[in-house]
Amino acid sequence: MMNNSGASAAGSSSGSGEGSAPRRNSKRPKYSRFTQQELPACKPILTPRWVISVFTLVGIIFVPIGVVSLMASHHVVEIVDRYDSACIPPNMTNDKVGYIQNAAIKKTCTRTLKVPKDMDRPVYVYYQLDNFYQNHRRYVKSRNDEQLRSKDKANDTSNCDPEATTHNGASILPCGLIAWSLFNDTYNFIRGNENITVNKKDISWKSDRDHKFGKDVYPKNFQNGTLIGGAKLDPNKSLSEQEDLIVWMRTAALPTFRKLYGRIEVDLKANDTITVTLENNYNTYSFSGKKKLVLSTTSWLGGKNNFLGIAYLTVGGLCFFLATAFTVVYLIKPRKLGDPSYLSWNRNPLGH
């Protein structure tokens, strides 16, 4: 008996060991609530009342925001004057590129602007360019930020081709296509017999002036080549003080853009006549571009832009429409929540 019991025990022990071996060598992953997707989670049941309430709430919030945004945009007074074609002499209309590249021809042009409504100060002066791709990859890369920031890197013109050095091999500062193509049209404003001063201070981002353009970095060999791109820079002023350059070098993302030229610090009254004497120097004719002078006030939302208000109204109106449609369907043809008879496998096939 004892032998049988011992054998039985030994066999039991042996069987237990054989049974546990496969479990130790199993490739089955260790159980966890994460892998089995058993973690607590929000599982809302989208009942008709819940969906209708959410759409209604979104509409109630979005429509007033859209109305307020449109009202703010409509309160902005804006004067836009395209002058690139108007400022070409009649005998040069068929050769616009020849006109702009001929240094012997005077580029002075006079434009008259009528103020439609009262414009409270400050009135912002912008220039707008159309069909100018400042986001082109080669154009954007043609600059050296270290050179702009530190005088120790003044001779570093890497990444600046094709405007890196002069024909003598001297380093250009600031180098690159962006700086070389600096906008160089100028504007002077007269109201009656009164000259209107344009304040060009603090038109750039403070962070750019303080961190991206050095206070001890001065222009060198800029626009001294045979092919002049745009405006010249004062060699006696540091780059951090040359705000027209700083504004221009913050490249635009779209081919139509505005850049701040300055601020008029006086109020303009309705029906005032503003005479603008401008220098039409910048060549947009080579690439069929357009130039516009813009005078604009601002609101708490910024400049004149109806897109934000229209977007809010569109989304809010769509939500109201969907809420109304779902309400009508729910009232006319209600159906029980979670009715299994609507499941495909519970429906009888057609014709049976």
KADA-V957011 format. One record per pair of residues at least 4 apart in sequence whose C-alpha atoms are under 8 Angstrom apart, sorted by sequence separation. I is the first residue (numbers start at 1). J is the second residue. D is the distance in whole Angstrom. If there is no record, write none. Layout:
i={I	I}
j={J	J}
d={D	D}
This chain:
i={1	2	3	4	5	6	7	8	9	10	11	12	13	14	15	16	17	18	19	20	21	22	31	32	33	34	46	47	48	49	50	51	52	53	54	55	56	57	58	59	60	61	62	63	64	65	66	67	68	69	70	71	72	82	83	84	88	89	92	95	96	97	98	115	119	135	136	137	138	144	145	146	147	150	157	160	165	166	171	175	176	177	178	190	191	202	204	205	206	207	208	209	210	213	223	224	237	238	239	242	243	244	245	246	268	284	285	298	299	306	307	308	309	310	311	312	313	314	315	316	317	318	319	320	321	322	323	324	325	326	327	328	329	330	335	342	343	348	31	33	34	46	88	134	135	147	165	166	174	175	190	191	204	207	208	209	223	237	252	284	285	298	329	330	341	342	33	92	99	134	147	148	158	165	166	189	190	223	239	240	284	297	298	340	341	92	100	146	147	157	164	165	189	223	239	284	296	88	147	157	164	188	189	223	296	147	163	188	223	233	146	147	165	188	222	88	164	222	248	144	163	164	247	144	163	247	143	144	157	162	163	219	143	144	156	157	160	161	162	219	220	143	144	155	160	161	219	142	143	154	155	159	160	163	218	219	244	141	142	155	157	218	219	141	142	154	218	219	87	142	218	219	217	218	87	216	217	87	215	216	217	214	215	148	214	215	147	148	213	214	215	147	213	83	144	210	143	144	209	81	143	144	208	209	142	143	213	79	142	143	209	142	143	79	142	143	209	139	140	208	77	139	204	77	203	204	77	202	203	77	180	201	204	205	180	200	204	203	173	174	173	174	184	172	173	175	182	183	184	172	173	174	180	181	182	183	184	171	172	173	180	181	182	171	172	180	181	170	180	230	166	203	166	167	203	166	203	200	201	149	200	149	150	151	154	182	199	200	148	149	150	198	199	148	149	151	183	198	199	148	150	151	179	182	198	199	145	150	197	198	149	196	197	148	179	178	179	196	178	191	192	191	192	191	190	191	189	190	189	190	189	188	189	187	188	187	188	148	187	186	187	185	186	185	186	185	185	184	185	184	183	140	135	134	135	134	135	133	134	135	134	135	133	134	133	132	133	131	132	130	131	129	130	129	130	128	129	128	129	128	127	128	126	127	126	127	126	127	125	126	124	125	126	124	125	124	125	124	125	123	124	122	123	122	123	121	122	123	121	122	123	121	122	120	121	120	121	119	120	118	119	118	119	118	119	117	118	115	117	115	116	117	115	116	132	115	131	114	115	131	132	114	115	131	114	115	130	131	113	114	129	130	112	113	129	130	112	113	128	129	112	113	128	129	111	112	127	128	110	111	127	128	110	111	127	128	110	111	126	127	109	110	125	126	108	109	125	126	108	109	124	125	108	109	124	125	107	108	123	124	107	123	124	107	123	122	123	121	119	120	119	100	100	101	100	100	97	97	96	97	87	84	84	84	84	82	83	84	82	83	82	83	81	82	80	81	80	81	80	79	80	78	79	78	79	78	77	78	76	77	76	77	76	76	75	73	78	72	76	77	72	73	76	72	73	74	73	69	73	74	73	70	69	70	69	70	69	70	68	66	67	66	65	66	66	66	67	65	66	65	63	64	62	63	62	63	62	63	62	63	61	59	60	59	58	59	59	59	58	59	56	55	56	55	55	56	55	52	53	52	51	52	52	52	48	48	47}
j={5	6	7	8	9	10	11	12	13	14	15	16	17	18	19	20	21	22	23	24	25	26	35	36	37	38	50	51	52	53	54	55	56	57	58	59	60	61	62	63	64	65	66	67	68	69	70	71	72	73	74	75	76	86	87	88	92	93	96	99	100	101	102	119	123	139	140	141	142	148	149	150	151	154	161	164	169	170	175	179	180	181	182	194	195	206	208	209	210	211	212	213	214	217	227	228	241	242	243	246	247	248	249	250	272	288	289	302	303	310	311	312	313	314	315	316	317	318	319	320	321	322	323	324	325	326	327	328	329	330	331	332	333	334	339	346	347	352	36	38	39	51	93	139	140	152	170	171	179	180	195	196	209	212	213	214	228	242	257	289	290	303	334	335	346	347	39	98	105	140	153	154	164	171	172	195	196	229	245	246	290	303	304	346	347	99	107	153	154	164	171	172	196	230	246	291	303	96	155	165	172	196	197	231	304	156	172	197	232	242	156	157	175	198	232	99	175	233	259	156	175	176	259	157	176	260	157	158	171	176	177	233	158	159	171	172	175	176	177	234	235	159	160	171	176	177	235	159	160	171	172	176	177	180	235	236	261	159	160	173	175	236	237	160	161	173	237	238	107	162	238	239	238	239	109	238	239	110	238	239	240	238	239	173	239	240	173	174	239	240	241	174	240	111	174	240	174	175	240	113	175	176	240	241	175	176	246	113	176	177	243	177	178	115	178	179	246	177	178	246	116	178	243	117	243	244	118	243	244	119	222	243	246	247	223	243	247	247	218	219	219	220	230	219	220	222	229	230	231	220	221	222	228	229	230	231	232	220	221	222	229	230	231	221	222	230	231	221	231	282	221	260	224	225	261	225	262	261	262	211	262	212	213	214	217	245	262	263	212	213	214	262	263	213	214	216	248	263	264	214	216	217	245	248	264	265	212	217	264	265	217	264	265	217	248	248	249	266	249	272	273	273	274	274	274	275	274	275	275	276	276	276	277	276	277	277	278	239	278	278	279	278	279	279	280	280	281	281	282	282	282	251	251	251	252	252	253	252	253	254	254	255	254	255	255	255	256	255	256	255	256	255	256	256	257	256	257	257	258	258	258	259	258	259	259	260	260	261	260	261	260	261	262	261	262	262	263	263	264	263	264	263	264	264	265	264	265	266	265	266	267	266	267	266	267	267	268	267	268	267	268	268	269	269	270	269	270	268	270	269	270	271	270	271	287	271	287	271	272	288	289	272	273	289	273	274	289	290	273	274	289	290	273	274	290	291	274	275	290	291	275	276	291	292	275	276	291	292	275	276	292	293	276	277	293	294	277	278	293	294	277	278	293	294	277	278	294	295	278	279	294	295	279	280	295	296	279	280	295	296	280	296	297	281	297	297	298	297	296	297	297	281	282	283	283	285	283	285	285	286	280	280	284	290	291	290	291	292	291	292	292	293	292	293	292	293	293	294	294	294	295	294	295	295	296	296	296	297	296	297	297	298	298	299	299	299	304	299	303	304	300	301	304	301	303	304	304	301	305	306	306	306	306	308	308	309	309	310	309	308	309	309	309	310	311	312	313	312	313	313	312	313	312	313	313	315	315	316	316	317	316	315	316	316	316	317	318	319	319	320	319	319	320	320	322	323	323	322	323	323	323	324	326	327	326	330	337}
d={6	6	6	6	6	6	6	6	6	6	6	6	6	6	6	6	6	7	7	6	6	6	7	6	6	6	6	6	6	6	6	6	6	6	6	6	6	6	6	6	7	7	6	6	6	6	6	6	6	6	6	6	7	8	6	7	6	7	6	6	6	6	6	8	7	7	6	6	6	7	6	6	7	7	8	5	5	5	8	7	6	6	7	6	6	7	7	7	6	6	5	6	7	8	8	7	6	7	8	7	6	6	6	7	7	6	6	5	6	6	6	6	6	6	6	6	6	6	6	6	6	6	6	6	6	6	6	6	6	6	6	6	6	5	8	7	7	7	7	5	6	6	6	7	6	8	5	7	6	7	4	7	7	7	6	8	6	7	6	5	8	5	7	8	6	7	6	8	7	7	5	8	7	5	7	6	6	7	8	8	6	7	7	7	7	6	8	6	5	5	6	5	5	8	8	7	7	7	7	8	6	8	7	8	8	6	7	8	6	8	8	7	8	8	7	8	5	7	7	8	6	6	7	6	5	7	8	7	7	7	6	7	8	6	8	7	6	6	7	7	7	6	6	6	4	8	5	6	5	8	8	8	7	7	6	8	7	7	4	8	6	7	8	8	6	7	6	7	8	8	5	7	5	6	6	6	6	8	5	8	8	7	7	8	6	5	7	6	6	6	8	7	5	8	8	7	8	7	5	8	6	7	8	7	8	5	8	8	5	7	8	5	7	7	7	8	7	6	7	7	8	6	6	7	7	8	8	7	8	6	8	7	6	8	7	8	5	7	8	6	5	7	5	8	5	8	7	6	4	6	6	7	8	5	5	6	8	8	5	6	5	5	5	7	6	6	7	7	8	7	7	6	7	7	7	6	6	7	7	7	5	5	8	7	8	7	5	7	7	5	6	6	5	5	4	6	7	5	6	6	7	5	7	6	5	7	7	6	6	7	7	7	8	7	8	8	7	8	6	7	7	6	7	5	6	6	6	5	6	6	5	6	7	6	5	6	6	7	4	5	7	7	5	5	7	5	5	6	6	6	6	7	7	6	6	6	5	8	7	7	7	8	7	7	5	5	8	5	7	6	6	8	4	6	7	7	6	6	7	4	6	7	6	6	5	7	5	6	6	5	7	5	7	8	5	6	6	5	7	6	6	6	5	6	7	7	5	8	5	7	8	5	7	7	5	5	8	6	6	8	5	6	6	4	8	7	5	7	4	7	5	7	5	6	8	5	8	6	5	7	7	6	6	5	5	8	5	7	6	6	7	5	7	5	6	7	6	6	8	5	5	7	6	7	6	6	7	5	7	5	6	6	6	6	5	7	5	8	6	6	6	6	7	5	7	5	6	6	6	6	8	5	5	7	6	7	5	6	6	5	5	6	6	6	5	7	8	7	8	7	6	7	8	8	6	8	7	6	6	6	7	7	8	6	5	7	6	7	6	6	4	7	5	6	7	5	6	6	5	6	7	7	5	6	6	4	6	7	7	6	6	8	6	6	7	7	7	6	7	8	7	8	6	7	7	7	5	7	6	8	6	6	8	8	7	5	5	7	7	7	6	4	7	6	7	5	7	7	5	8	6	8	5	5	6	8	7	5	5	7	7	7	7	4	6	6	8	5	7	5	6	5	6	6	7	6	5	8	8	5	8	8	7	7	7	7	7}
